[in-house]
């Protein structure tokens, strides 16, 4: 892949609580992010990805193009054996699955598996281990033991860790160290991100955590940043916990439409099987603008649906609800706040969705419809909900 920018591209951004200096060394794709301010005293800003589909609606083709670019960069670094891909909740669940999907298509016949960290451990199963993410609004990650045949560790195998961005590499290092400490040893580790702000520190941090293992890093953007805090600024507090406003939810690994917390094997990936219920949805007119919404960690199957209807000629956007509290501003023009889907007792958000911009809205949930709060349904005002069993409900008839 040819780099678009190979010379230093420096810029300064004045925010309400300080000044951010960016130094971009390599940009392999333009316009990858926009800057917004977070409601979080630990880190006041956020690189809002334009291709991730978490805070800004993205065309499925653009999302897939970014995934394919990452796969093309990753494949040459893989060893000759099995590949085990992991993504981080909640933001990188989808791109982790997408990198896994792209690699399995590029390398048919290779043993390959995927697993993501989760905020929602499977009931009745002890988590394999857990890690903490220091700067996040939701710090705990649980790692469930992967299903049989999902991963094949060993000296000829490669561990691929996927996140939307990295700055220090600490979260990568925590996960890699946890895997190795729990008996999952790999001959090589590849770190995959949309934006790498570590200046090479992420790979070195992982090396120091796991010992004598080769570590490579690939990304669509390489750079660094420095933050100067305004000493007079009042830092925003994290949103307060709220009363739970729906029944407490636990994942059910027996349902077809869910996030794969216990892992995916390469041979499990069947778009046709996942989308067999698509015929239950109303037909879309050719010129209709369709928005597909994933919820929390339930991202990958909704994306496959969005991609499928885009391929048959529809104008499609894809986005997901999130726990991430971002302040309104030029990048976050619309913000819907509502009680969480899971009965935890916290606010969740849907960013940059103006229902008037879309003719049809399809929202996917791995909970029952009771996990889609009336405040969110009323703000959207139209469309359909697809639940964990593939049942389809009118948004406003519940």
Number of C-alpha atoms within 10 A of each C-alpha: 9 8 13 12 15 13 12 13 13 13 11 13 11 11 15 13 20 17 16 18 15 18 18 22 17 20 22 18 16 11 10 18 17 14 17 19 22 21 21 21 15 15 15 21 22 17 15 21 20 18 27 28 26 28 26 24 21 20 21 27 16 14 19 19 12 20 26 18 18 23 22 16 15 20 14 8 17 19 17 11 17 22 28 25 29 28 27 26 21 24 23 24 28 30 29 28 27 26 28 29 20 19 23 21 13 14 11 11 11 15 19 26 28 29 29 29 27 24 18 18 19 18 11 6 9 12 15 14 16 17 17 15 15 12 12 12 18 14 11 17 23 22 27 22 16 19 16 11 14 24 24 21 20 16 15 16 23 27 28 27 26 30 25 23 20 23 17 19 20 19 22 23 22 18 24 24 20 19 20 15 12 11 10 15 22 26 18 21 28 22 24 29 24 27 25 28 25 19 18 17 17 23 24 18 19 27 19 12 19 21 10 10 16 16 21 20 20 21 24 22 24 22 20 18 16 12 16 11 15 14 9 8 10 10 18 16 11 13 13 9 10 13 13 16 18 18 14 13 16 14 18 16 14 9 13 15 23 23 28 23 26 20 25 25 20 24 14 11 14 9 12 11 10 16 16 10 14 16 8 11 15 11 8 15 12 10 10 14 16 23 24 25 27 25 27 25 27 24 29 20 21 27 24 17 20 26 21 18 17 17 13 10 13 18 19 24 23 27 29 26 26 22 18 23 20 22 19 16 12 10 18 20 13 15 18 17 18 20 23 26 28 23 18 17 17 18 21 20 22 25 25 18 21 14 15 10 10 18 16 19 20 23 24 28 27 28 24 17 21 17 21 24 15 17 13 18 19 11 14 19 15 19 21 21 24 25 22 21 16 21 13 20 17 12 22 14 8 11
